[in-house]
């Protein structure tokens, strides 16, 4: 297929573009700046500079590309560590998930493109009641923290709009595998503490595995929603000390809930004590997805051990 890939210069693009090319697809990859064109070209994509929030430019770019399919992975997540002001921190990503998604879907309709795969998120949106691990059939949070309402609404908008058009929304877990991940520095500096009992369950996925799931969804997925996460949802009290150890950092500090609420707000409490994980059973069964890193327990060392001095 000829694939129009929005957000191709992001962290997942470095893994996804080569996988698409290897499987015989032609890729037109977009980025916000022309300077990233050489990088995309080196990966095997035909680069296009595009502001996804400029609807007219989106229509023109899609029409010029004449794609068979569209992959929408555009986000603005660099340096997003202020969880207290969650919606403000993710405001640009929220616009890309709403306005950007709408522009791409409208351009797809106009160009007669029916194959559409978009990135959503499984990290915290599920309802904070019931069991610790959720499937695609479980409801999202009906009462999100006040600071997270706009972000959840943006995720719900993307999923509803994409599925209504016969597309696929991939609820990805927390990405890891990039050396530029801002979370790593927080862990090294002990700025990511264990809050309360550390009971929030997180689901992770290595960037390589997220890319392979996206390729399979593009090639054989049925319209709907898929959780794209590893096999091992785990509470913060397990994965955070393990990540610190892999990075050669001191164990995370422990702080009580009341202090975390003051520093990180209600959204911080949700992320560290209440969030639910996700099941990947549907993606594995329907897409035939095999993970290179079935658990973060193997994936963290594989991704980050090289950053630790040999003496550590």
C-alpha positions in Angstrom: 0.0 0.0 0.0 0.9 3.6 -0.3 0.7 4.9 3.3 0.3 8.5 4.4 1.8 8.6 7.8 1.1 11.7 10.0 3.6 12.2 12.8 6.3 10.1 11.1 9.1 12.0 12.7 8.1 11.1 16.2 9.5 8.4 18.4 7.4 5.6 17.0 8.1 6.8 13.4 11.7 5.8 13.7 10.5 2.2 14.3 7.4 2.2 12.1 8.6 3.7 8.9 11.4 1.0 8.4 8.9 -1.8 9.3 6.4 -0.5 6.7 9.1 -0.1 4.0 10.5 -3.6 4.8 7.0 -5.1 4.2 6.8 -3.4 0.8 4.7 -0.4 1.6 5.5 3.1 0.1 5.5 5.7 2.9 4.7 9.4 2.7 5.8 10.7 6.1 4.8 14.0 7.6 6.6 16.2 10.1 6.0 19.7 11.5 9.3 21.0 10.2 11.1 20.7 6.9 14.4 20.1 8.8 13.3 16.6 9.6 12.9 15.7 6.0 16.4 14.3 5.6 15.8 12.0 8.7 12.6 10.7 7.2 14.2 10.2 3.8 17.0 8.2 5.4 14.3 5.9 7.0 12.8 5.3 3.6 9.9 7.7 3.6 9.0 10.4 1.2 9.0 13.5 3.5 6.3 16.2 3.6 6.3 19.2 6.0 2.7 19.5 7.3 0.8 21.4 10.0 -1.9 18.9 10.9 -4.0 21.7 12.4 -4.1 23.5 9.0 -7.1 21.7 7.4 -6.6 23.1 3.9 -2.9 22.0 3.9 -4.0 18.5 5.1 -6.5 18.1 2.3 -3.9 19.2 -0.2 -1.2 16.9 1.1 -3.4 13.8 1.2 -4.7 14.6 -2.3 -1.2 15.0 -3.6 0.0 11.8 -1.9 -2.8 9.6 -3.4 -2.5 7.1 -0.6 -4.3 3.8 -0.1 -4.2 4.1 3.7 -3.6 6.7 6.4 -1.7 6.1 9.7 -2.2 8.9 12.3 0.4 8.9 15.0 0.8 12.7 15.5 1.3 13.8 19.1 3.2 16.6 20.9 4.5 14.8 24.0 8.1 16.1 24.2 8.9 17.3 27.7 5.4 16.7 29.1 6.1 16.2 32.8 3.7 18.7 34.5 1.0 16.3 35.5 -0.6 18.7 37.9 -1.8 20.8 35.0 -2.5 17.8 32.9 -4.9 19.3 30.3 -2.7 22.3 29.8 0.4 20.1 29.4 -1.4 18.0 26.8 -3.3 20.8 25.1 -1.4 20.5 21.8 -1.8 16.7 21.7 -5.5 17.1 22.4 -5.8 19.4 19.4 -4.0 16.9 17.2 -6.4 14.2 18.5 -9.5 16.3 17.7 -8.9 18.9 15.0 -6.0 16.9 13.4 -8.0 13.7 13.4 -11.0 15.4 11.9 -8.9 17.0 9.2 -7.3 13.7 8.2 -10.6 11.9 8.2 -12.2 14.6 6.0 -9.3 14.4 3.6 -9.5 10.6 3.6 -13.2 10.8 2.6 -12.4 13.3 -0.1 -9.6 11.1 -1.5 -11.5 7.9 -1.2 -9.2 6.4 1.4 -11.0 3.9 3.6 -8.1 2.4 5.5 -7.3 4.5 8.5 -5.3 3.6 11.7 -4.9 6.1 14.5 -3.0 6.1 17.8 -5.0 6.3 21.0 -4.0 5.7 24.6 -4.6 3.0 27.2 -2.4 4.3 30.0 -5.0 5.9 32.3 -8.4 6.4 30.6 -10.1 3.3 31.8 -12.7 3.5 34.6 -11.0 3.3 38.0 -13.4 0.7 39.4 -13.4 -3.1 39.2 -10.5 -5.2 38.3 -6.9 -4.0 37.6 -6.8 -5.0 33.9 -9.3 -3.8 31.3 -10.3 -5.0 27.9 -11.6 -2.9 25.0 -15.1 -3.7 26.1 -14.7 -2.0 29.5 -15.9 1.6 29.9 -13.5 4.6 30.0 -13.6 6.7 33.2 -17.0 8.4 33.6 -15.6 10.7 36.2 -12.0 11.6 35.4 -10.0 14.0 37.5 -10.9 17.6 36.8 -7.4 18.3 35.3 -7.8 15.3 32.9 -11.3 15.9 31.5 -10.2 17.6 28.3 -7.5 15.0 27.6 -10.0 12.2 28.0 -12.6 13.9 25.9 -9.9 14.3 23.1 -9.2 10.5 23.3 -12.9 9.7 23.2 -13.3 12.0 20.2 -10.5 10.4 18.3 -11.8 6.9 18.9 -15.4 7.7 18.1 -14.6 9.6 14.9 -12.2 7.0 13.6 -14.4 4.0 14.4 -17.4 5.7 12.9 -15.5 6.0 9.6 -14.6 2.3 9.7 -11.1 2.9 11.0 -9.0 1.4 13.7 -7.9 3.0 17.0 -4.9 1.6 18.8 -4.9 2.2 22.5 -1.2 2.1 23.1 0.3 1.6 26.5 3.2 3.7 27.9 5.9 3.8 25.2 9.4 3.0 26.1 12.6 2.3 24.2 13.6 5.8 23.2 16.8 7.2 24.8 15.1 10.7 24.7 12.3 9.6 27.0 11.9 12.5 29.5 10.7 10.0 32.1 14.2 8.5 32.4 15.7 11.7 33.8 12.9 12.0 36.3 13.7 8.5 37.5 17.4 9.2 37.6 16.9 12.3 39.7 14.4 10.6 42.0 11.7 13.1 40.9 9.2 10.3 40.2 8.2 9.0 43.6 6.2 6.1 44.8 2.9 7.6 46.0 1.0 5.8 48.8 0.8 2.1 48.0 1.9 2.6 44.4 -1.1 0.7 43.4 -1.9 2.2 40.0 -1.5 -0.5 37.3 0.5 0.6 34.2 0.6 -1.1 30.8 3.7 -0.6 28.8 4.7 -1.4 25.2 8.2 -1.2 23.6 8.3 1.2 20.6 9.3 -1.7 18.3 6.3 -3.8 19.4 3.9 -0.8 19.0 5.2 -0.4 15.5 4.7 -4.0 14.6 1.2 -4.0 16.0 0.5 -0.9 13.8 1.7 -2.6 10.7 -0.5 -5.6 11.4 -3.5 -3.4 12.1 -3.0 -1.6 8.9 -2.7 -4.9 6.9 -5.3 -7.1 8.5 -7.1 -5.3 11.4 -10.9 -5.1 11.5 -12.6 -1.7 12.3 -12.7 -1.0 16.0 -10.4 -0.6 19.0 -7.3 -2.6 20.0 -5.3 -2.4 23.2 -1.6 -2.4 22.1 0.2 -3.2 25.4 2.6 -5.9 26.6 1.6 -9.1 28.5 2.5 -7.7 31.9 0.4 -4.9 33.4 2.0 -4.0 36.7 1.6 -1.7 39.7 3.9 1.3 40.0 5.4 -0.2 43.1 6.9 -3.0 40.9 7.9 -1.3 37.7 9.3 2.0 39.1 12.0 0.5 41.4 12.9 -1.9 38.6 13.4 0.9 36.1 15.5 2.8 38.6 17.7 -0.3 39.1 18.1 -0.7 35.3 19.2 2.9 35.0 21.6 2.6 37.9 19.6 5.2 39.9 18.7 5.1 43.6 15.4 3.6 44.6 12.4 6.1 44.2 11.4 8.2 47.1 8.1 7.4 48.9 5.6 10.2 49.5 2.1 10.1 51.1 -1.0 10.7 49.1 -1.7 14.1 50.8 1.7 15.4 49.7 1.4 14.1 46.2 -2.0 15.8 45.9 -0.4 19.1 46.8 2.5 18.7 44.4 1.0 16.8 41.5 -2.7 17.4 41.9 -5.5 14.9 41.6 -4.2 13.8 38.2 -0.9 12.8 39.7 -2.8 10.6 42.3 -4.7 8.9 39.5 -1.5 8.1 37.6 0.3 6.7 40.6 -2.4 5.1 42.8 -5.6 4.5 40.8 -5.0 3.9 37.0 -5.9 0.5 35.5 -3.9 -1.6 33.1 -5.1 -3.1 29.8 -5.3 -6.6 28.2 -3.7 -7.3 24.8 -5.7 -10.5 24.2 -7.7 -9.1 21.4 -4.7 -7.7 19.5 -2.8 -11.0 19.8 -5.7 -13.1 18.8 -7.1 -11.0 15.9 -3.9 -9.5 14.5 -1.6 -12.5 15.1 0.7 -10.0 17.0 3.8 -11.5 18.6 5.7 -9.2 20.9 9.5 -8.9 20.8 9.3 -7.9 24.5 6.3 -9.6 26.1 7.1 -7.8 29.4 8.8 -4.6 30.5 10.8 -6.9 32.8 12.9 -7.9 29.8 12.2 -4.8 27.7 13.6 -2.2 30.2 17.0 -3.9 30.5 17.2 -4.4 26.7 16.4 -0.8 26.1 18.4 1.0 28.8 21.1 -1.3 30.2 23.6 0.2 27.8 23.1 3.6 29.4 24.5 2.3 32.8 28.3 2.3 33.3 29.7 -1.2 33.4 30.7 -0.9 37.0 27.0 -0.4 38.0 
